[in-house]
Amino acid sequence: MARAYGPHPVGFQYRGGVNHYQRPTRGTVLAVCRVHQLLPFSGSPGVTAIDKRPVDGPVRVLPLGLFGDVQADRENHGGSDQAVYAYSQDDADYWAGELGRDIPPGLFGENLRIDGIDATGAVIGERWRIGADVLLEVTSPRVPCATFAHRMGEPQWVRRFTEIGLVGTYLRVLERGTLAAGDPIVVEHRPAHGITVGKFFSAPTVADVRTLQGLHDAGELTLAGHYWPYFERILRRDA
């Protein structure tokens, strides 16, 4: 998957300008989704696990994601830094209206469909307590790829998804446990730097890079490894 954090064409819908301290700190898990079946795909590794659907009852959460889920391509769509993918119902409702079709939980390949918390507006390093014992940490935005485009079957899907910028967020697992649909989500920690996954996906700046690098170097923030190539590109772009 070719990642492409950076400025996007005129028209993207990044929802910036909202003080991150004013964002909601409580929400709800509407659905927990895991792979229904592996589907053949022409690219490496030859199959995709994007076909995720809601499951009933509690699901165990482990360091690499939900028990019973599959990450067919961990280099680009998994690993500990992308263990769980969350998408907000408000954003799904936007796409339902835009596309004129239902966007049921799991269609975008998400593990968690959530309500009350803006996944795209989550601050990098933000921590969510879900249910009694699961603690997740926001790591990075989802970047659309050919697999996602094939799944959706919509014209120019990667470009459209990128321009609108409602990308959702990946999370790492800090404390394992179980979660289920209906569980509460509580934001236990929201970093003061205020850089959201949506902001970094759609409109990253040199100042953002310097801030995130500084916090990482100081041990105050643990950045996913795939940030560094994009830091270099952003710094070269604005040199």
Secondary structure, DSSP 8 states (H G I E B T S, - for coil): -----S---TT------S-GGGS--EEEEEEEEEES--EE-SSTTSEE---EEE--S-EEEETTEETT---S-HHHH-SGGGSEEEEEHHHHHHHHHHHTS---TTTTS-SEEEESS-STT-BTT-EEEETTTEEEEEEEE----HHHHHHH--TTHHHHHHHH----EEEEEEE-EEE-TT-EEEEEE--TT--BHHHHHH---HHHHHHHHHHHHTTS----TTHHHHHHHHHHHT-
